[in-house]
Structure formats: structure tokens, C-alpha cells
Amino acid sequence: MNIQNQLRTALITGSTSGIGLELTRRLLVEGWKVIGLNRSSFPADDTDIQNAIRSGQLRLVQANLTNYDNLRTALELIKSDTDSIDVLFNNAGGSTAELQFSDQGHELHFELQTVVPYIIYMELVELLLQGQMKTVINTSTSAFNRVKQFDLNILERPTEFKKLFGPYAISKLGLSLWTHEAANSAKSDGIQILSVDPGGNNTLKGNKTSGLPFYIKPVMRWFFPHPSHGASLLYNAAFSPTRHESGTFLIKNKVATLRFTEHGAAVLNRVNEIYEQRFCTTHV
């Protein structure tokens, strides 16, 4: 166990299954305190996870991340009794099988994978500034390399739905674009913010309805690696001995070209507008 890490804290969204759960396990073994901000509960039959919860090393804060009232309450709870956060892993995500909308009326992928990570970052930035590492890892995807065009209208109000390579990929592209655009401001505060592709992982869950194209499911089931593979890529991005330039997009731990960066300012302005006008001003 790394004794130096015992006083460090990581917050991970989407940490109750798949890549996020594997990342949680790894950090717990290394002595980190972990806050899991999730919609669901941790697996009841996972002895190590349940022991970490009982000891206080792992804490679950439950919320529907795409409901601003739920999210606001959860973040206020975290801020009220957390001294610092060293690493924020914005990992929550997913792909739906059809076009859906959040409680605020935003397309669901856009809400969960573009807007909410920005809200969480902005709300927890003061805790990050109190941490030692001051690092933010936004889970993205290389699937958006299949995207042929991009603008805010496509991001916010898709006119058609395509599994994986439609709203899912475009919303992840939006995430990487605002990450790239916000980098200079973050860097001036000493914060490193990256977007990272965790690669293909077998994250299939039984018969759960999936947003994956039918032809990808058998390939994923038989040929994609265990989610610990993706967790390792997120982990390596955060703890690389060579500190990557803030705003970088990483694929397989290597700096990758991010397309459509000319739209980065517009995406950042839009998510900040939603944050300020919808999240910050709508509570009683």
C-alpha cells in the first residue's frame, strides 16, 4: 500500500459498475479514499467494496446525475464534509437505444456526457484547488472519429438517432472540446484537465437494453477486454510520470489529434451558460 496516498481523495462518477468500479477497486487497494457519485448502489455481493464502505474508505453519494435538483443536493453534501479532492474522474456515461431527454429537456447523452461533467467540475473546483494533484480526467471515446460534421445544433438537438456513432459519440466529442477549451483557465489555477479514451471494454450487462449496434455486441462479448483495461487507461492518464499538457485528448496513453477544435469555444460557452442559468439559478 502506498502510504503517501492514504490521505488523498478521488471522486469517481459512474463507479458502481464497469470501468468505474474497476478504477474504484484499484484506488482502494492503493489506500485512497474514494467518493462514488452514482445513480445506483455498489454491488452488495462485493466483499471488498462493502468492507471499504463500512470502514469509511469508500463513500457512496447517490443521485440521478441528469436531474439538477438531485445533483445539486449531492454536490452540496460532498462539499459540506470533504476537505479536498485530488483527482476527479468524470466517468459516468452510457448509450441509449433511442432518443431520450433529461428532466431539464436536454437530449440525454448531451446532458449526461457533456453538460453534467462540466457542472461537477465547476462545483468541485474549490475542493480540487485544495488537493495535492489537482487533476480532472473526463472519460471520452475515440468513437467520435467517425463523426463527419459537428455544430451545437447537432450536439443539443439531434435530428436523427444512430446508436453509438450518433448522439453518444457527438456528446463525448462535446466533452473533449470543452475540456480542450477550458484547459488554459484550468492551467492558470494549477489544474490539469484531460479527456481520455478508455478503449473498447466488455461492459455488457446481461439482457439490459443497450445503445450498441447489434453487430458490436457479440464482438464486445467475445473479443473486448475486461473493464479493468479501461480503468488502467484512466488511471495511467491521471498518474503518468510525464504530466500531459492540460486539455490533451489521450488514446492508448498517447496524445491524439482532436478534431473540430474550432467549435470548442462555442461548446464551452454553451455548457457554462446552462450551468449558470439553469443549474445555479433554478434552486429555491
Secondary structure, 3 states (H helix, E strand, C coil): CCHHHHHCEEEEECCCCHHHHHHHHHHHHCCCEEEEEECCCCCCCCHHHHHHHHHCCEEEEECCCCCHHHHHHHHHHHHHCCCCCCEEEECCCCCCCCCCECCCCCEHHHHHHHHHHHHHHHHHHHHHHHCCCCEEEEECCHHHHHCCCCCHHHHHCCCCCCCCCCHHHHHHHHHHHHHHHHHHHHHHCCCEEEEEECCCCCCCCCCCCCCCCCCHHHHHHHHCCCCHHHHHHHHHHHHCCCCCCCCCEEECCEEECCCCHHHHHHHHHHHHHHHHHHHCCCCC
